[in-house]
Amino acid sequence: EDLQDNHQNNSFITKSQLERYLTNTIRELEQERPQEQQQQQQNIWKQRYAELQTQQLWNFFKTKSNKGNHDDADNDKLYKDEFVSILLDTAKSVDVQRIWPLALSMIMVGSTVGVTAPAMPFVVQNLSLTAGEYGMVVSAFALAKMLGNIPFAVLVERHGRKPYLVYSLIVISAGVGCIGLAGGFEELYVCRLLTGLGV
């Protein structure tokens, strides 16, 4: 609604309208889920998040804008025909240079996790582990993934996704590779924890 509203002739979108739209969208998503009363600090973080996302989107649209020589007065406005055109062009375009490495890394991660699952009973048998130890080895992966999700999500938001995509592949490679070198329960358990943290 905010993006459709206009001060005069409905021919442009302002930065403040984009920010109001993102803020309202966040509030609508929160209202769909029953939650306890929001604290003031959480509201500050949400507002800050909306401002940062608005600035990123605004910079993107202004960079892609065909009208590169905007006056200072028009710096906080973007004509709607430009907005729609940039949005459609971006949605239709495929950045192959970025997609293929990401797709390949996700395939590698999925295959490493999937390949070790059928082999795990043989590894456990060779190490003569008990049923309880086997259960702990299997659950170590999920435990590490669960405990690592929140802190790693914070680090990714702070430093960006690219370095952690590389780091995670290194950790997964180390964890899966060391499974074959494990000589007992403790070593196998640590290897599974490493793999879970990497994923």
Salt bridges, closest charged atoms under 4 A:
ASP2 OD1 - ARG20 NE 3.42
GLU30 OE2 - LYS46 NZ 2.85
GLU51 OE1 - ARG48 NH1 3.68
GLU82 OE1 - LYS67 NZ 3.84
ASP95 OD2 - ARG98 NE 3.39
GLU157 OE2 - ARG161 NH2 3.28
